[in-house]
Amino acid sequence: MEGSNHTSSFLLTGLPGLEAVHTWLSIPLWAMHVASLAGNSLILWVVSSEPSLHQPMYCFLSMLAVTDLGLSASTLPTMLPIHMLGIREVALDVCLAQLFFIHTFSNMGSSVLLTMAFDCFVAISSPLRYGAIFTGPRMAGLGLVVVVRSVGLHIPAPIMLKMLPYCRTCLLSHSYCLHPDVMKLACADTHINRAYGLFVVLSTLGVDAVLIVLSYGLILQTVLSIASKAERLKALNTCVSHICAVLLFYTPMIGLSMIHRFGRQASPSSRVLLSYLHYLTPPVLNPIVYTIKTKQIRLRMLRLFQCNRNSNRDKGHD
């Protein structure tokens, strides 16, 4: 096709209509990334350093923290430069690598949320068999399945995109590279790419969402069978943190899907904002939610800060 070529770069987009305040927007964006990196790193440190937290539930929480760190690190390289420095151009290979990591860590997070839902179900329905079900080898196997599934399903995507010619205006609609965003700029038949993308979404996020809902249906059925009201509330309280994490992950994603499919009159800013909410807020808020709702983690952090305060006092007296 005349005029078609494999472009060597794409142009990223910040918040449409707010270009004049992009520098100011970089401040909350930078703060969110710092909060995400600090919060999830602190969760990992607390779980690894406290022997009483070496349990399946906290192992899953560590997996979620790793995926949140990976997601934050994947969006950071392009989001901050475009808002702070106005650098919009991103090389094709860098763009393809970024979309691979963003989608991989995002789907990895969905898989971890599914394993955590199963963890909640076993803890409530079969508490006496909990330790026998979640043994060390099984935990390692679950972690391996999560990684292999997410990485394996997303390896073909950048390879297939690399093979496409791009002859249109190479302007992306987000501050980072996403598979559908890059694919729509191709000037070749993308039916195979679209079909594969739909297959990956349905087999990961779609299946995970359905199984999480089914898990909570079984959890609710088990809780309602408990005679004591206090015991029912105690059982449900163990799932509150996970429910918050699921809502933080899926609500913006569902809203974004609805806008892409039905909201053709929606402003570009609303789509970008929902995308930011989907990729930025869970890594920031998950550590806060689990710290507030998990007594063991909260106590360990309080002891940490008290030890630091006491050591500073001792130094001051010296």
ChimeraX attribute file (.defattr): number of C-alpha atoms within 10 A of each C-alpha:
attribute: neighborCount
match mode: 1-to-1
recipient: residues
	/A:1	8
	/A:2	5
	/A:3	8
	/A:4	14
	/A:5	14
	/A:6	13
	/A:7	17
	/A:8	12
	/A:9	17
	/A:10	21
	/A:11	20
	/A:12	22
	/A:13	22
	/A:14	23
	/A:15	20
	/A:16	15
	/A:17	10
	/A:18	11
	/A:19	14
	/A:20	8
	/A:21	12
	/A:22	19
	/A:23	16
	/A:24	12
	/A:25	17
	/A:26	18
	/A:27	13
	/A:28	10
	/A:29	18
	/A:30	16
	/A:31	12
	/A:32	18
	/A:33	21
	/A:34	13
	/A:35	17
	/A:36	27
	/A:37	21
	/A:38	14
	/A:39	22
	/A:40	25
	/A:41	17
	/A:42	15
	/A:43	24
	/A:44	19
	/A:45	12
	/A:46	20
	/A:47	20
	/A:48	15
	/A:49	12
	/A:50	12
	/A:51	9
	/A:52	11
	/A:53	16
	/A:54	12
	/A:55	15
	/A:56	19
	/A:57	15
	/A:58	20
	/A:59	19
	/A:60	19
	/A:61	23
	/A:62	21
	/A:63	19
	/A:64	27
	/A:65	25
	/A:66	21
	/A:67	23
	/A:68	29
	/A:69	21
	/A:70	21
	/A:71	25
	/A:72	24
	/A:73	16
	/A:74	23
	/A:75	21
	/A:76	18
	/A:77	15
	/A:78	22
	/A:79	22
	/A:80	22
	/A:81	16
	/A:82	21
	/A:83	24
	/A:84	17
	/A:85	11
	/A:86	16
	/A:87	15
	/A:88	20
	/A:89	18
	/A:90	18
	/A:91	13
	/A:92	19
	/A:93	12
	/A:94	15
	/A:95	21
	/A:96	21
	/A:97	16
	/A:98	24
	/A:99	23
	/A:100	23
	/A:101	22
	/A:102	24
	/A:103	22
	/A:104	24
	/A:105	24
	/A:106	20
	/A:107	25
	/A:108	29
	/A:109	28
	/A:110	26
	/A:111	26
	/A:112	23
	/A:113	24
	/A:114	24
	/A:115	21
	/A:116	24
	/A:117	24
	/A:118	18
	/A:119	19
	/A:120	23
	/A:121	23
	/A:122	19
	/A:123	19
	/A:124	22
	/A:125	16
	/A:126	13
	/A:127	13
	/A:128	11
	/A:129	11
	/A:130	17
	/A:131	14
	/A:132	10
	/A:133	15
	/A:134	17
	/A:135	13
	/A:136	13
	/A:137	9
	/A:138	13
	/A:139	16
	/A:140	13
	/A:141	12
	/A:142	17
	/A:143	19
	/A:144	12
	/A:145	14
	/A:146	20
	/A:147	18
	/A:148	13
	/A:149	16
	/A:150	23
	/A:151	18
	/A:152	10
	/A:153	19
	/A:154	21
	/A:155	14
	/A:156	15
	/A:157	19
	/A:158	19
	/A:159	13
	/A:160	14
	/A:161	18
	/A:162	16
	/A:163	11
	/A:164	20
	/A:165	18
	/A:166	24
	/A:167	17
	/A:168	14
	/A:169	11
	/A:170	18
	/A:171	16
	/A:172	20
	/A:173	20
	/A:174	23
	/A:175	24
	/A:176	24
	/A:177	28
	/A:178	19
	/A:179	21
	/A:180	13
	/A:181	15
	/A:182	21
	/A:183	22
	/A:184	15
	/A:185	19
	/A:186	22
	/A:187	15
	/A:188	15
	/A:189	11
	/A:190	16
	/A:191	9
	/A:192	10
	/A:193	18
	/A:194	15
	/A:195	11
	/A:196	17
	/A:197	19
	/A:198	13
	/A:199	13
	/A:200	17
	/A:201	16
	/A:202	13
	/A:203	12
	/A:204	18
	/A:205	20
	/A:206	14
	/A:207	14
	/A:208	21
	/A:209	18
	/A:210	11
	/A:211	16
	/A:212	21
	/A:213	13
	/A:214	14
	/A:215	19
	/A:216	17
	/A:217	13
	/A:218	15
	/A:219	23
	/A:220	16
	/A:221	12
	/A:222	16
	/A:223	21
	/A:224	12
	/A:225	10
	/A:226	13
	/A:227	9
	/A:228	11
	/A:229	11
	/A:230	10
	/A:231	12
	/A:232	17
	/A:233	12
	/A:234	13
	/A:235	21
	/A:236	15
	/A:237	13
	/A:238	15
	/A:239	20
	/A:240	15
	/A:241	18
	/A:242	21
	/A:243	16
	/A:244	15
	/A:245	19
	/A:246	21
	/A:247	12
	/A:248	19
	/A:249	23
	/A:250	16
	/A:251	14
	/A:252	21
	/A:253	18
	/A:254	13
	/A:255	16
	/A:256	21
	/A:257	15
	/A:258	12
	/A:259	17
	/A:260	13
	/A:261	9
	/A:262	10
	/A:263	13
	/A:264	10
	/A:265	8
	/A:266	11
	/A:267	11
	/A:268	14
	/A:269	16
	/A:270	14
	/A:271	22
	/A:272	19
	/A:273	15
	/A:274	19
	/A:275	19
	/A:276	17
	/A:277	17
	/A:278	21
	/A:279	21
	/A:280	21
	/A:281	19
	/A:282	25
	/A:283	30
	/A:284	23
	/A:285	19
	/A:286	26
	/A:287	27
	/A:288	19
	/A:289	16
	/A:290	19
	/A:291	19
	/A:292	14
	/A:293	17
	/A:294	15
	/A:295	11
	/A:296	16
	/A:297	20
	/A:298	16
	/A:299	13
	/A:300	17
	/A:301	16
	/A:302	12
	/A:303	12
	/A:304	12
	/A:305	12
	/A:306	12
	/A:307	12
	/A:308	12
	/A:309	12
	/A:310	11
	/A:311	12
	/A:312	12
	/A:313	11
	/A:314	10
	/A:315	9
	/A:316	8
	/A:317	7
	/A:318	6
